[in-house]
Amino acid sequence: MPSMLVGNAVSILFLLVLFCSARVFAASKDLNVYGGYGPEVLCVFPMSGPYNLLQRILFYLLLVFAVLCRRQKWLVLGALASAMSYSAAAAIHGFLLASPAQNAIDLDIYGIFAITSSGAMLAAPLLNWSSTLIYAERRKRWIVILWGLLLVVGAIFTASCIHVNGAGFITPKCIPRADAASFHGSLFPSPSADCLYACGPETRLFRPKNDVVAWPNYINRPRDITSIFLPATIIYIFSWVVVETLFRTVWRNKSTNIQFTTAASVLGRSRIGTRIHSRQNTINKAPDVSVSINPFSPLPSPSQSWLPGPPLPKRRRSCWAALFKNLHLCVMLAHFAAFVVNVVMCEYRMVHLPSNEQPKEVGQWMPWVSVALVVFAQMLNRYMKLRWGGIRRKRLSPRDEKRALAVERWRESLTLAAERMADERIVTPPDEVLKRDNMPPGLRMFRSEATSSTRRNSF
């Protein structure tokens, strides 16, 4: 019974995701000659460098790496920091771009929507599949949760801005060719009339006013652009509410230990690791063993000895617990599938969007080089830590350092006193040396009556 319900749930979730993107290639009468929605030519601000193709691909790769890599905590944290800071800054930028429709369209809104919507849909699998975050402290998980909420709000803002722009596209003025010489701005020839579309300078936040260009409209319908994010988010929230309700009602009074599945086990791999990690396990095998000793427990009797006891009977797993676990896994898989579909469709729709930087420019490939250098530095640091970590000397605390320094000085004073006494022993009879009252207490010597031997006074 649970397996049938799980199969039906998987089918429904995937069908809903596919249904949301089924009309992407559907023809419509409101498309222009370029295949876009609305006027043939628009006045636009080109997409900024931080939201170009290479930067978006780097963001997607960092997120997927953080989800799928289970063991490399020292690399996952760096990838998460880069992806979270980049997408959070994009979401804040999206808040500032939300405004009524204007003459020129800021194309940054489409790049920001692709980033925030994809990150928001992958936040839940990131929290439930990444071992780095599953076993992380609560405050760290809350940081990721707040980051996901910020991306959701940013994606909603940018989606609303996309719909506002789509509902109010403004066609630029088409001037005669004779007036083109006296016009200061961007021009584009009309495909259906003997005139030129003119786009003049316009003041906009974070944009130079002369950055406006006349561009053939390839923008898709707003409902097509947001056809993945909005339904997937609504479905996920509804599914999560249902799962949480079942968890807090059905299993509230049951001692059921539900373990969430990691991404590696879903993919059929019990371990995703590197040779460096295996070497670390070999080196740190002994220190990692923790022994719990109860000082109040009585010692075992000889009859009990230390032999292992009889095997405990396995408790039968509840069918509802299995259903909950599989339903949770299905929701995560559906959300990951929605993330993949959203990335593919957003990138497909933004192929023709103009940008002010080309991939060969330094602003596009420098972040890739920076990430590569960070990864190399982390790997080098890890290698040196594993190779030389065992021979490094543990530093004492300041209090222990003072105590050790005092002991060392005391030993030096004793050595100097012993050398001074040895020099005086050359000119002083032995019996007088032993009976002198000005000797240090630690070096005062006496002759034992029982053994007739000379020894130091113990202190």
C-alpha positions in Angstrom: 0.0 0.0 0.0 2.7 2.6 0.8 4.6 1.8 -2.3 1.5 2.4 -4.5 0.9 5.7 -2.8 4.5 6.7 -3.2 4.4 5.8 -6.9 1.3 7.8 -7.4 2.8 10.8 -5.6 5.9 10.7 -7.7 3.9 10.6 -10.9 1.7 13.4 -9.8 4.6 15.7 -8.8 6.5 15.1 -12.0 3.4 15.5 -14.2 2.7 18.8 -12.5 6.2 20.0 -13.1 6.0 19.0 -16.8 2.6 20.5 -17.2 3.9 23.9 -16.0 6.4 23.9 -18.9 4.2 22.2 -21.6 3.3 25.5 -23.4 6.8 26.8 -23.8 6.9 26.2 -27.5 3.2 26.9 -28.1 2.4 29.4 -30.9 0.4 32.5 -30.3 -1.0 35.3 -32.4 0.5 38.0 -30.1 4.1 37.1 -31.1 6.0 39.6 -33.3 8.2 38.8 -36.3 11.2 38.0 -34.0 9.2 35.5 -31.9 8.9 37.8 -28.9 5.9 39.0 -27.0 4.8 42.6 -27.7 6.3 45.3 -29.9 8.8 44.5 -32.6 11.5 46.7 -31.0 12.0 47.8 -27.4 14.3 50.2 -25.6 16.3 48.2 -23.1 19.2 48.4 -20.8 21.5 45.5 -21.6 22.1 42.8 -19.0 24.9 43.6 -16.6 28.1 41.6 -16.4 27.3 39.9 -13.0 24.2 38.3 -14.5 25.7 37.1 -17.8 25.8 33.4 -18.9 29.2 32.5 -17.4 28.3 33.9 -14.0 24.9 32.1 -13.9 26.6 28.8 -14.9 29.1 29.2 -12.1 26.3 29.8 -9.6 24.4 26.7 -10.7 27.6 24.6 -10.5 28.4 25.8 -7.0 24.8 25.0 -5.8 24.8 21.5 -7.3 28.3 20.8 -5.9 27.1 21.8 -2.4 24.1 19.5 -2.7 25.8 16.4 -4.1 29.1 16.5 -2.3 28.6 14.9 1.2 32.1 14.6 2.7 34.1 17.5 1.5 32.9 19.9 4.2 36.0 22.1 3.7 35.0 22.6 0.0 31.2 22.7 0.5 31.4 25.6 2.9 33.3 27.7 0.4 30.9 26.9 -2.4 28.0 27.7 -0.2 29.5 31.1 0.8 30.1 32.1 -2.8 26.7 31.0 -4.1 24.7 32.4 -1.1 26.4 35.8 -1.2 26.0 36.2 -4.9 22.4 35.2 -5.0 21.5 37.2 -1.9 23.0 40.4 -3.5 21.1 39.6 -6.7 17.8 39.4 -4.6 18.5 42.7 -3.0 19.1 44.2 -6.4 15.8 42.8 -7.5 14.0 44.6 -4.7 15.4 47.9 -6.0 14.3 47.2 -9.6 10.7 46.6 -8.8 8.9 49.7 -10.3 6.1 50.5 -12.7 6.5 50.0 -16.4 8.8 52.6 -18.0 10.1 53.4 -21.5 13.3 51.3 -21.2 13.2 47.8 -19.8 16.1 46.8 -17.5 17.1 43.3 -18.6 18.8 42.6 -15.3 15.4 41.6 -14.0 15.4 38.5 -16.1 18.9 37.4 -15.0 18.0 38.1 -11.3 14.8 36.0 -11.7 16.8 33.1 -13.1 19.2 33.2 -10.2 16.8 33.7 -7.3 14.2 31.3 -8.6 16.7 28.5 -9.2 18.4 29.1 -5.8 15.0 29.2 -4.0 14.0 25.8 -5.6 17.3 24.2 -4.5 17.3 25.5 -1.0 15.1 22.6 0.3 17.2 19.8 -1.3 20.2 21.6 0.0 19.0 21.4 3.6 17.8 17.8 3.3 20.5 16.2 1.1 23.7 17.9 2.0 25.4 16.1 4.9 27.3 19.3 5.7 24.0 21.0 6.6 22.1 17.9 7.9 24.5 17.5 10.8 25.3 21.2 11.1 24.4 23.3 14.1 21.0 24.9 14.3 22.2 28.4 13.8 24.0 27.5 10.6 20.8 25.8 9.2 18.8 28.9 10.1 21.2 31.0 8.1 20.5 28.8 5.1 16.8 28.9 5.7 16.8 32.7 5.9 18.8 32.8 2.7 16.2 30.6 1.0 13.4 32.9 2.2 15.3 35.9 0.9 15.6 34.3 -2.5 11.9 33.3 -2.5 10.9 36.9 -1.8 13.3 38.2 -4.4 12.0 35.8 -7.0 8.4 36.9 -6.3 9.4 40.5 -6.6 11.2 40.0 -9.9 8.4 37.8 -11.2 5.9 40.6 -10.5 8.2 43.1 -12.2 8.3 40.8 -15.3 4.5 40.7 -15.4 4.3 44.5 -15.0 6.8 45.0 -17.8 5.0 42.5 -20.1 1.7 44.2 -19.5 3.0 47.7 -20.3 5.6 47.3 -23.1 6.1 50.7 -24.7 6.9 50.9 -28.4 9.6 53.5 -29.1 9.1 56.3 -31.6 9.9 55.5 -35.2 11.6 58.5 -36.8 12.3 59.1 -40.5 15.7 58.2 -41.8 16.4 61.9 -42.6 16.2 62.8 -38.9 18.6 60.1 -37.8 21.7 62.3 -38.1 20.4 64.8 -35.6 19.3 62.2 -33.0 21.6 61.4 -30.1 20.8 57.9 -29.0 20.3 54.3 -30.2 18.6 53.5 -33.5 17.2 50.3 -35.0 15.6 49.9 -38.5 11.9 48.9 -38.5 11.3 45.5 -40.2 7.9 46.6 -41.5 8.2 50.3 -42.2 10.7 52.8 -43.7 11.7 54.4 -40.5 14.1 53.9 -37.5 13.1 53.2 -34.0 14.8 55.7 -31.7 15.7 55.2 -28.0 17.0 58.2 -26.2 19.0 58.4 -23.0 17.1 57.7 -19.8 18.0 58.0 -16.1 17.7 54.7 -14.1 19.1 53.4 -10.8 22.5 51.8 -11.1 22.6 52.6 -14.8 24.3 55.3 -17.0 21.7 57.2 -18.9 23.4 56.6 -22.3 23.3 52.8 -21.8 19.8 52.5 -23.5 19.8 50.6 -26.8 17.1 49.9 -29.4 16.8 46.1 -29.5 14.6 43.6 -31.5 12.1 42.1 -29.0 12.9 38.4 -28.3 11.3 38.4 -24.8 8.8 35.6 -24.1 5.4 36.0 -22.5 5.6 36.6 -18.8 3.6 33.6 -17.9 6.0 31.4 -19.9 9.0 32.8 -18.0 7.4 32.2 -14.6 5.7 29.0 -15.5 8.1 26.8 -13.5 8.9 28.8 -10.4 5.4 29.8 -9.2 3.6 26.4 -9.6 6.6 24.5 -8.2 6.8 26.8 -5.2 3.1 26.5 -4.5 3.2 22.7 -4.8 6.2 22.5 -2.6 4.7 24.7 0.1 1.5 22.7 0.0 3.3 19.4 0.2 5.5 20.5 3.0 2.5 21.7 5.0 0.8 18.3 4.5 4.0 16.5 5.5 4.5 18.7 8.6 0.9 18.2 9.6 1.2 14.4 9.3 4.4 14.4 11.2 3.1 16.5 14.1 -0.2 14.6 14.4 0.4 10.9 13.4 3.9 10.5 14.8 3.8 13.0 17.6 3.4 10.3 20.3 5.3 7.6 18.5 9.0 6.8 19.0 9.7 6.6 15.3 13.2 7.5 14.2 12.9 8.9 10.7 16.2 9.4 8.9 16.2 11.6 5.8 17.9 10.3 2.7 21.0 11.9 1.3 21.6 12.7 -2.3 24.4 10.1 -2.6 22.1 7.2 -1.5 19.5 8.4 -4.0 22.0 8.2 -6.8 23.0 4.7 -5.7 26.3 5.7 -4.2 27.0 5.0 -0.6 30.0 7.3 -0.5 31.2 10.3 -2.4 34.7 10.9 -1.3 38.2 11.6 -2.5 41.6 10.0 -1.9 42.4 12.8 0.5 39.4 12.1 2.6 40.2 8.3 2.8 43.7 9.2 3.9 42.3 11.5 6.5 40.1 8.7 7.9 43.2 6.4 8.1 45.2 9.0 10.0 42.5 10.1 12.3 41.0 6.7 13.0 42.2 6.5 16.6 41.4 10.0 17.7 37.9 9.8 16.3 36.9 7.0 18.6 34.9 8.3 21.6 34.5 6.2 24.7 31.6 7.0 27.0 32.3 5.9 30.6 29.7 6.1 33.3 31.5 6.5 36.7 28.3 5.5 38.6 27.7 2.2 36.9 28.8 -0.9 38.8 31.6 -3.1 37.5 30.5 -6.1 35.5 30.6 -9.4 37.3 32.8 -12.3 36.0 29.7 -14.1 34.9 28.7 -11.2 32.7 32.2 -10.5 31.4 32.6 -8.3 28.4 31.0 -10.5 25.8 28.3 -9.0 23.6 24.8 -9.7 24.7 22.1 -11.4 22.7 21.0 -9.5 19.5 18.1 -7.3 20.1 14.9 -8.0 18.1 14.4 -5.6 15.2 11.3 -3.5 15.6 8.9 -3.6 12.7 9.0 -0.5 10.8 5.7 1.4 10.6 4.2 1.7 7.1 3.3 5.3 7.8 6.9 6.0 8.7 8.0 4.5 5.4 5.4 6.5 3.6 6.5 9.7 5.2 10.1 9.1 4.3 9.3 8.2 0.7 7.0 11.1 0.4 9.6 13.5 1.7 12.1 12.0 -0.8 9.6 12.4 -3.6 9.1 16.1 -2.8 12.8 16.7 -2.8 13.3 14.9 -6.1 10.4 16.8 -7.6 11.9 20.1 -6.4 15.3 19.1 -7.8 13.6 18.3 -11.1 11.9 21.6 -11.1 15.2 23.3 -10.5 16.7 21.6 -13.5 13.7 22.4 -15.8 13.7 26.0 -14.5 17.4 26.4 -15.3 17.1 25.0 -18.8 14.1 27.0 -19.7 15.4 30.3 -18.3 18.7 29.9 -20.1 16.8 29.0 -23.3 14.7 32.1 -23.1 17.7 34.4 -22.3 19.9 33.3 -25.2 19.1 36.4 -27.4 19.2 39.0 -24.6 21.9 41.6 -25.1 24.6 42.1 -22.5 27.3 44.7 -22.0 30.1 42.2 -21.5 31.2 39.3 -23.7 32.4 35.9 -22.4 36.0 36.7 -23.5 36.2 39.9 -21.3 38.0 39.8 -18.0 34.9 40.5 -16.0 33.4 37.2 -17.1 36.2 34.7 -16.6 37.8 36.3 -13.5 35.3 34.8 -11.1 36.0 31.4 -12.5 39.7 31.9 -11.9 39.0 33.1 -8.4 37.0 30.0 -7.6 39.6 27.8 -9.1 42.3 29.4 -7.0 40.2 29.1 -3.8 39.7 25.4 -4.5 43.4 24.9 -5.2 44.3 26.7 -2.0 41.9 24.6 0.0 43.2 21.4 -1.5 46.8 22.4 -0.8 46.0 23.4 2.8 44.2 20.0 3.2 47.2 18.1 1.8 49.7 19.9 4.1 47.5 19.4 7.1 47.2 15.7 6.5 50.9 15.3 5.8 52.4 17.6 8.5 49.6 17.7 10.9 50.9 14.9 13.1 54.3 16.4 13.7 53.2 19.9 14.6 53.6 20.9 18.3 50.6 21.8 20.3 50.8 25.3 21.6 50.2 25.7 25.4 47.7 28.2 26.8 49.1 31.5 28.2 48.7 30.2 31.8 50.6 27.0 31.1 53.3 28.9 29.3 53.9 31.1 32.4 54.0 28.1 34.6 56.5 26.3 32.4 58.6 29.4 32.2 58.7 29.7 36.0 59.7 26.1 36.4 62.5 26.6 33.8 63.8 29.7 35.6 63.8 27.8 38.9 65.8 25.0 37.4 68.3 27.5 36.0 68.7 29.1 39.5 69.4 25.6 41.0 72.0 24.9 38.4 73.8 28.2 39.0 73.7 27.5 42.8 75.1 24.0 42.3 78.0 25.3 40.1 78.8 28.0 42.7 78.9 25.5 45.5 81.1 23.2 43.4 83.6 26.1 43.0 83.6 26.7 46.8 84.0 23.0 47.6 87.6 23.3 46.3 88.7 25.6 49.1 86.3 24.5 51.8 86.5 21.2 53.8 83.7 18.8 53.0 82.3 18.8 56.5 82.0 22.6 56.6 80.3 22.6 53.2 77.6 20.3 54.5 77.0 22.3 57.7 76.8 25.8 56.2 73.7 27.7 57.2 73.7 30.0 54.2 73.1 27.2 51.8 69.8 27.1 49.9 67.2 24.7 51.5 67.0 22.7 48.4 70.8 22.1 48.3 71.4 21.6 52.0 73.2 18.3 52.4 73.4 16.1 55.5 75.0 12.7 56.4 72.7 9.9 57.2 73.5 8.1 60.4 72.0 4.9 59.2 73.7 4.6 55.9 76.6 7.0 56.3 75.9 8.4 52.9 75.4 12.0 51.6 72.2 12.8 49.9 70.0 15.8 49.1 67.2 16.9 51.3 63.9 16.0 49.7 61.5 18.9 49.2 
